[in-house]
Amino acid sequence: MKPAPFEYFDPRTVDEAIILLESHGDEAKVLAGGQSLVPMLALRLARPSVVIDVNRVTGLDGVRQNGTALSVGALVRQQTLERWAAERAPLLTTALRHVGHAPIRTRGTVAGSVVHADPASELPALLLCLDGAVVARSRRGTRTIAAGEFFQGPLMTALAPDELVTETRWTLPPPHAGWGFHEMARRQGDFALVGVSAVLSVARGRVVDARIAVFGAASTPLRARDAERALTGHAASEATLAEAARLATAGLEAVSDIHAPAAYRASVTRTLTARALTDAAARAKDAA
């Protein structure tokens, strides 16, 4: 199929892009990597009257780290971050290797996947797990939207029609923290039926910080807050990890679709949470 007709713009600066967004509002779509937008255009699931191609906008392609604070520009490709993180943040690299296939990651952008907000996608959940945020600019100014407030439903975010995402911000695990990442998909490269990302920090034999994000199971990626609270302050014993895995599904409103029923997703969530936490506990180094 062919896309419906649209007007094409090719801005060279952030200011030019946000002026176009303000002018066209809901009728405009931003094109970066195009790995989500182009198929939707071809199938006419998206029919914008305006496409704003930001690939030549300067200043949006940098990766910057300051301690545990990581800034990823809106045009940074997934493969670029995958390679950058290989020896700096292995959780990021592991998760990114599950995103589509290698040719897709050479073109797809990190920010594009986050903004697309597919609940079965790895990067939105990882941003949530790592206490991340989205930075958006408009003619009204710049605002930073916490990941916990950004994802509002399947393919729905808190981004306003006149806002352009300029970067995503991530809080990397400290060097002593342990991590785990597991997902269940029908085939390598498919969207996950369920996935779990976990980070544990341990001091004096007890968990002092726990982050658990679940994706694919519900209408948005979710933090398993009850499970995190159950871990904090306790030793990462087998029993404690098992109880946290149970709590990760206690209030889960799992979804059913043609790929899997809700009960299956809830069961797999519990299993994968236990595996991710076990890996994280094994990798964690006591900071005391």
Sequence and secondary structure as in RCSB ss.txt:
>XXXX:A:sequence
MKPAPFEYFDPRTVDEAIILLESHGDEAKVLAGGQSLVPMLALRLARPSVVIDVNRVTGLDGVRQNGTALSVGAL
VRQQTLERWAAERAPLLTTALRHVGHAPIRTRGTVAGSVVHADPASELPALLLCLDGAVVARSRRGTRTIAAGEF
FQGPLMTALAPDELVTETRWTLPPPHAGWGFHEMARRQGDFALVGVSAVLSVARGRVVDARIAVFGAASTPLRAR
DAERALTGHAASEATLAEAARLATAGLEAVSDIHAPAAYRASVTRTLTARALTDAAARAKDAA
>XXXX:A:secstr
      EEE  SSHHHHHHHHHHHGGGEEEESS TTHHHHHHTTS   SEEEE TT TT   EEEETTEEEEETT
 BHHHHHHHTTTT HHHHHHHTTSS HHHHHH BHHHHHHHT TT HHHHHHHHTT EEEEEETTEEEEEEHHHH
EEETTEES  TT EEEEEEEE   TT EEEEEEE SSTTS  SEEEEEEEEEETTEEEEEEEEEESSSSS EE H
HHHHHHTTS   HHHHHHHHHHHHHT      SS  HHHHHHHHHHHHHHHHHHHHHH  B  
